[in-house]
Amino acid sequence: MSEFINTIINDDTFKALKKIPSNSIDIGITSPPYNKGEKNKGWLVKNVLYDSIIDSVDESTYQNNQINVLNELFRVIKPGGSFFYNHKIRWEKGIMFHPVEWILKTKWTLRQEIIWDRMIAANIRGWRFWQIDERIYWLYKPINNNKIGEELLSKHSLLTSIWRFPPERQNPHPAPFPIELPARIIHSLTNNSDAIVIDPYSGSGTTLVAAKLLDKNYIGIEISKEYIEFSKERLINSQSEYRKLKEEIDKHFVAKTFKERKEKGENTGKHNKNQLSKRDFFNNPLTLFDLSKNDITN
């Protein structure tokens, strides 16, 4: 196992995962090629061309491959560990392909569906409302069939299930996510503990850079030698990306949690004469973590 730590394996994802011992990885994050096909481009974006693969295969072949990869990831992730899988809804000749179709066929427990609001549409034709979102699926490997898992700290969970940041633009990879995305996941799930983070389609190395800056070990898998060389350069110069990561980490803050208020007999949202209306509260849900004078009315 030690030979893989803090390296990028140059191989096909499924073959490389076969080499990794079972129950050895704490957490994983990835965004695989979407099988959009080089011909399926939008008006605002270039063709999605990868360096070493063809992103256009029969859809059933693609989905079966993703199921196999996800099941291998289930094997290598430790019980109680998680994997975050970024994908999107696609259409081909009016037929919708939703990632849940194959995720539910894997061994994973689907813990949450997160909406990534990219704030930009790849295609601005009017066949449907402009698609600016992608999905991030939090997949969980239960311990003793307990599918609930541990509770997130309030400072992490308050960031909600809708994540809003634009994709990375200054990057040679055709479909990179921003460093804030893996940083949010790694920081929320590992806190200050040691961890090994895996990205089985590591591309330009964004997940690996986030892991390094957060003092975690990492394993990348990437079939393109060109992207591996770019990733290595980013890892060497990772401190240049620290500012973006720090801005994300600073969002994980709460002055006092509900539990702390309750333990000290302080305001926990019960009715009193100084009332905060439900309308005002739900217009600003973060109020829950900073109520000092007002409470929520029924």
C-alpha positions in Angstrom: 0.0 0.0 0.0 2.8 2.4 0.9 4.0 2.5 -2.8 0.8 4.2 -3.8 0.7 6.9 -1.1 1.1 10.5 -2.5 1.5 9.2 -6.1 -0.5 9.2 -9.3 -0.9 5.8 -10.9 -0.7 5.9 -14.6 -3.2 3.3 -15.7 -6.8 2.5 -16.5 -9.0 3.3 -13.5 -10.5 -0.2 -13.0 -7.2 -1.9 -13.5 -5.4 0.4 -11.0 -8.1 0.0 -8.4 -7.6 -3.8 -8.5 -4.0 -3.2 -7.2 -5.2 -1.3 -4.1 -5.9 -3.3 -0.9 -9.4 -3.6 0.5 -10.5 -1.3 3.3 -7.5 0.9 3.0 -8.8 4.4 1.9 -10.7 6.9 4.0 -12.4 9.0 1.5 -12.6 9.6 -2.3 -13.8 12.3 -4.7 -14.0 12.2 -8.5 -15.6 13.4 -11.6 -15.4 10.8 -14.4 -15.7 11.5 -18.1 -19.4 11.9 -18.7 -19.8 10.0 -22.0 -21.1 13.2 -23.7 -19.4 12.3 -27.0 -17.0 14.7 -28.7 -19.7 15.8 -31.1 -22.1 16.9 -28.2 -20.8 20.4 -27.5 -22.6 23.5 -26.5 -22.5 26.9 -28.2 -20.4 28.4 -25.4 -17.9 25.6 -24.9 -15.4 23.7 -27.0 -15.7 20.0 -27.8 -14.9 17.9 -24.7 -11.7 16.3 -25.9 -9.6 14.2 -23.4 -6.0 13.5 -23.9 -6.0 9.7 -23.8 -9.6 8.5 -24.0 -12.6 8.7 -26.3 -15.6 10.0 -24.3 -18.2 8.4 -26.6 -19.2 4.8 -26.1 -22.5 2.9 -26.0 -24.4 4.2 -23.0 -25.0 0.7 -21.5 -21.3 0.0 -21.8 -20.5 3.3 -20.1 -22.9 2.7 -17.2 -21.7 -0.9 -16.6 -18.1 0.4 -16.5 -19.1 3.0 -13.9 -20.9 0.4 -11.8 -17.7 -1.8 -11.9 -15.5 1.2 -10.9 -17.8 2.3 -8.1 -17.9 -1.3 -6.7 -14.1 -1.5 -6.7 -14.1 1.8 -4.9 -16.5 0.4 -2.4 -14.0 -2.4 -1.8 -11.0 -0.2 -1.2 -12.8 2.4 1.0 -12.8 1.6 4.7 -16.1 0.8 6.5 -17.6 4.1 7.6 -15.8 5.9 4.7 -17.4 7.9 1.9 -17.0 8.6 -1.7 -18.2 11.7 -3.5 -19.2 11.2 -7.1 -19.7 14.2 -9.4 -21.8 13.7 -12.5 -24.6 15.3 -14.4 -27.9 14.6 -16.1 -27.5 14.1 -19.8 -29.9 13.8 -22.8 -29.5 11.9 -26.1 -32.2 12.4 -28.7 -34.6 13.4 -26.0 -33.8 10.5 -23.7 -32.6 11.5 -20.3 -29.8 9.6 -18.5 -29.7 10.2 -14.8 -26.7 9.1 -12.7 -29.0 7.6 -10.1 -29.8 4.9 -12.7 -26.5 3.2 -12.2 -25.5 4.4 -8.7 -28.5 2.5 -7.2 -27.1 -0.7 -8.9 -23.8 -0.4 -6.9 -23.0 -1.6 -3.4 -23.0 1.9 -2.0 -25.6 3.5 0.3 -26.6 6.8 -1.3 -26.4 9.2 1.6 -27.2 12.5 -0.1 -27.6 14.2 -3.5 -25.9 17.6 -3.5 -26.6 20.2 -6.2 -23.6 21.9 -7.7 -24.8 25.2 -9.1 -22.1 26.0 -11.7 -23.7 29.3 -12.6 -23.0 28.8 -16.3 -24.8 26.9 -19.0 -22.8 24.7 -21.4 -25.7 24.9 -24.0 -28.0 27.8 -24.4 -30.5 26.3 -26.9 -34.1 26.3 -25.8 -35.0 22.6 -25.8 -35.2 22.9 -22.0 -34.4 25.4 -19.3 -30.7 26.0 -19.3 -28.8 23.3 -17.4 -26.4 25.0 -15.0 -26.3 22.3 -12.3 -24.4 19.1 -11.8 -24.8 16.5 -9.1 -22.5 15.4 -6.3 -23.5 12.0 -4.8 -22.4 11.3 -1.3 -21.9 7.5 -1.2 -21.4 5.8 2.1 -20.0 2.4 3.1 -21.9 1.3 6.3 -20.3 -0.2 9.4 -22.3 -3.2 10.5 -25.2 -2.3 8.2 -25.7 1.1 10.0 -26.6 3.3 7.0 -26.9 6.5 9.0 -23.3 7.1 9.8 -21.7 9.8 11.9 -23.2 13.3 12.2 -21.4 16.2 10.5 -20.3 19.1 12.7 -22.6 22.1 12.5 -19.9 24.2 10.9 -19.9 21.9 8.0 -23.5 21.0 7.6 -24.7 24.6 7.6 -23.2 25.0 4.1 -26.4 23.3 2.8 -26.9 20.8 0.0 -26.6 23.4 -2.8 -23.0 24.4 -3.6 -22.5 27.5 -5.7 -19.2 28.1 -7.3 -18.1 28.3 -11.0 -15.9 25.6 -12.6 -12.2 26.1 -12.9 -11.2 28.1 -16.1 -7.4 28.4 -16.0 -6.9 24.7 -16.6 -5.9 22.6 -19.6 -8.3 19.8 -18.6 -11.6 19.9 -20.5 -13.8 19.5 -17.4 -12.1 20.5 -14.1 -14.0 21.3 -10.9 -12.7 24.1 -8.7 -10.5 23.4 -5.7 -13.2 24.6 -3.4 -15.2 21.5 -4.2 -12.8 18.8 -2.9 -11.6 21.1 -0.2 -15.2 21.4 1.2 -15.6 17.6 1.2 -12.2 16.7 2.7 -12.4 19.3 5.4 -16.0 18.4 6.3 -15.5 14.7 6.5 -12.0 14.4 7.9 -11.7 17.5 10.1 -8.3 17.4 11.7 -7.7 13.7 11.5 -5.2 11.8 9.2 -6.7 10.4 6.1 -5.9 9.0 2.7 -7.9 10.6 -0.2 -8.3 8.9 -3.6 -9.3 10.4 -6.9 -9.7 7.6 -9.5 -10.0 10.0 -12.4 -7.6 12.6 -11.1 -7.3 14.6 -14.3 -5.4 17.8 -13.6 -4.9 17.0 -9.9 -7.4 19.3 -8.2 -8.4 16.8 -5.6 -4.8 15.9 -4.9 -3.8 19.5 -4.4 -6.7 20.1 -2.0 -5.7 17.0 0.0 -2.0 18.1 0.1 -2.9 21.6 1.3 -5.2 20.1 4.0 -2.3 17.8 5.2 -3.9 14.6 3.9 -2.3 11.8 2.0 -3.6 11.2 -1.5 -3.7 8.6 -4.3 -4.5 9.7 -7.9 -5.3 7.5 -10.9 -5.0 8.9 -14.3 -4.5 7.4 -17.8 -3.1 10.5 -19.4 0.6 11.1 -18.9 0.1 14.7 -20.0 -2.4 15.4 -17.2 -0.1 13.5 -14.7 2.8 15.9 -15.5 0.5 18.9 -15.1 -0.7 17.5 -11.8 2.8 17.0 -10.5 3.6 20.6 -11.4 0.5 21.8 -9.5 1.5 19.7 -6.5 5.0 21.2 -6.4 3.5 24.7 -6.5 0.4 23.9 -4.4 1.0 26.9 -2.0 0.0 29.2 -4.9 -3.5 27.8 -4.6 -3.8 28.1 -0.8 -5.7 31.4 -0.9 -8.7 29.9 -2.7 -8.7 26.9 -0.3 -8.4 29.1 2.7 -11.5 31.1 1.5 -13.5 27.9 1.5 -12.2 26.7 4.9 -13.2 30.1 6.4 -16.8 29.4 5.5 -16.9 26.5 7.9 -17.6 28.5 11.1 -20.4 28.7 13.6 -20.3 30.9 16.7 -22.2 28.5 18.9 -24.1 25.3 18.0 -27.6 24.4 19.0 -26.2 21.7 21.3 -24.0 24.2 23.1 -26.8 26.6 23.6 -29.0 23.9 24.9 -26.4 22.6 27.4 -25.9 26.2 28.7 -29.7 26.9 29.0 -29.4 29.6 26.3 -31.7 30.4 23.4 -32.6 27.3 21.4 -35.5 28.6 19.4 -38.4 28.3 21.8 -41.2 30.8 21.8 -40.7 34.0 23.8 -41.8 37.7 23.6 -38.8 38.6 21.3 -39.9 36.7 18.3 -38.3 36.1 14.9 -40.9 35.2 12.3 -40.6 31.9 10.4 -40.5 34.0 7.2 -37.5 35.9 8.3 -35.8 32.8 9.6 -36.2 30.8 6.4 -35.0 33.8 4.3 -31.8 33.5 6.3 -31.4 29.9 7.7 -27.9 30.6 9.1 -29.7 32.6 11.8 -30.2 29.2 13.5 -26.5 29.3 14.5 -26.4 32.9 15.7 -29.7 33.5 17.6 -28.9 35.8 20.6 -32.0 37.9 21.3 -34.8 36.5 19.2 -36.6 33.2 18.8 -38.7 31.5 16.1 -42.4 31.8 16.2 -44.7 28.9 15.3 
